[in-house]
């Protein structure tokens, strides 16, 4: 009986002691962040995987990224980051082959494209950093620029539609491989880019920018040519390479990517600011 009481007393004492301990509340903190996406302009191979080698958390990733495709922007820890590029495959002997490895500095609060460029067959695949930090368009405007991911030297004409006759002078001139223009701003509404070889009027590709999606009631406006505050990059890509998985892509093309959404701008119309 005495032993039983003694045990109960010890348990009660331990319980009180445990309840009396202070519990530290930890507030999670975020590291300094940048925002990064991948775009694939490697024309002579199949899909590509990209992995950060320095850490898993706050790292962008690409899985089976097709030629001319892009990932979304990922929250990415700023600073010097290290990445590797691999071919996509279920064969470990293939997918473990490193096509490229690079250390890249990503400044805090920036927005960047990590462009996969070069030739897998020639062993020249690299990651190029493209600065996507566009200024906020003025009220009622959208922004756009052009980037040459195909090679050669091109001119780009910004026109209302993909069939509009070329004006006397190009909007963006003499863009060499992996070079890009400054952003230009214009009123919302239909817009297209037509690309020619530099100092010629022979059109290589023409594509209109995407229309704005219909907004659901209460939803934020989607990116598009009628959504003020949207900013685009129009990438000019080559055709695919014969004998590779991209061979079915038989012509060069312009692909539009969104660099800035309408509600990224402070006090943008319809954004509930």
C-alpha positions, -999 to 999 in steps of 0.1 A, spaced: 0 0 0 28 24 9 46 15 -23 15 22 -44 11 56 -28 48 64 -33 45 55 -70 14 76 -75 31 106 -57 61 103 -80 39 102 -111 20 133 -100 52 152 -91 67 143 -125 35 155 -143 35 188 -125 72 193 -133 66 185 -169 37 210 -171 58 236 -155 84 236 -182 85 265 -206 77 257 -243 97 277 -268 77 289 -298 98 290 -330 88 314 -357 98 301 -391 118 325 -412 124 325 -450 159 329 -465 166 358 -489 146 348 -520 150 352 -558 126 338 -584 139 315 -612 125 294 -640 140 272 -667 135 275 -705 149 248 -728 163 260 -762 185 229 -768 173 217 -802 192 184 -807 180 162 -778 149 151 -759 136 164 -725 161 177 -699 161 175 -661 177 202 -640 186 198 -603 202 221 -577 233 204 -563 238 226 -532 204 221 -514 169 208 -519 148 235 -502 141 267 -521 155 254 -554 139 254 -588 136 221 -606 129 209 -642 115 174 -650 115 163 -687 115 199 -699 108 197 -736 124 218 -763 108 253 -763 91 247 -729 93 265 -696 88 259 -659 70 283 -637 90 307 -616 101 290 -583 109 307 -550 147 302 -550 172 310 -523 193 339 -534 231 338 -536 255 315 -554 237 284 -565 249 253 -583 229 233 -609 234 203 -631 216 194 -663 208 158 -672 190 140 -701 156 127 -692 155 89 -693 144 58 -674 178 43 -682 202 51 -653 232 50 -677 217 78 -697 199 100 -671 230 101 -649 251 117 -676 258 153 -667 253 176 -698 262 208 -679 271 220 -645 273 257 -634 274 280 -604 251 309 -608 246 340 -587 209 349 -582 204 383 -565 177 387 -538 143 399 -549 151 393 -586 133 374 -613 154 354 -638 152 328 -665 179 301 -665 180 293 -703 193 259 -713 212 266 -746 238 249 -768 242 215 -783 238 182 -764 256 164 -793 285 188 -793 287 188 -755 281 226 -753 250 228 -732 251 257 -707 228 276 -684 225 313 -694 210 338 -669 184 361 -685 173 391 -664 135 392 -663 132 422 -640 108 444 -661 96 477 -648 59 479 -641 40 492 -671 21 524 -669 -17 523 -664 -34 507 -694 -2 493 -708 16 460 -714 53 454 -720 73 431 -743 107 423 -756 123 398 -780 151 373 -774 170 353 -800 175 317 -788 180 303 -823 213 317 -836 222 340 -864 212 377 -862 176 387 -863 153 417 -865 119 417 -847 88 437 -857 61 444 -832 28 447 -851 -9 443 -844 -13 408 -859 8 379 -872 -1 388 -908 4 426 -906 27 439 -933 62 447 -920 67 484 -912 96 504 -926 118 497 -896 121 468 -871 112 474 -835 142 454 -823 173 452 -845 205 430 -847 197 405 -820 225 379 -820 224 345 -803 212 347 -767 208 385 -768 176 403 -760 161 437 -765 150 462 -739 114 461 -729 90 483 -748 56 494 -736 23 499 -755 -14 501 -749 -33 469 -742 -47 451 -772 -37 426 -799 0 424 -806 23 401 -825 60 397 -833 73 389 -867 110 378 -870 133 382 -900 170 376 -906 187 410 -899 186 435 -927 161 414 -947 123 413 -950 120 376 -954 98 365 -924 110 335 -905 83 333 -879 52 353 -868 31 346 -837 5 367 -818 7 372 -781 -18 352 -760 -52 367 -752 -61 373 -716 -82 345 -702 -118 352 -690 -116 360 -653 -139 343 -629 -160 365 -606 -137 376 -578 -106 362 -594 -74 382 -601 -69 391 -638 -48 366 -658 -19 376 -680 -26 385 -716 -27 413 -741 -58 429 -727 -46 427 -691 -28 459 -682 4 452 -662 13 420 -682 49 419 -695 61 393 -720 93 380 -736 89 367 -772 116 340 -777 127 331 -812 136 294 -814 152 273 -841 136 243 -858 145 209 -844 175 188 -855 172 159 -879 177 125 -863 169 138 -828 136 137 -808 130 173 -819 130 165 -856 92 169 -858 96 206 -851 103 216 -887 102 254 -886 115 281 -864 89 298 -841 82 326 -817 70 315 -782 56 341 -757 65 338 -720 50 359 -692 77 377 -673 53 398 -651 17 392 -642 -9 420 -640 -11 419 -602 27 420 -597 25 458 -601 14 477 -570 -21 491 -572 -28 475 -605 -64 477 -618 -86 449 -606 -60 435 -582 -77 446 -550 -50 469 -538 
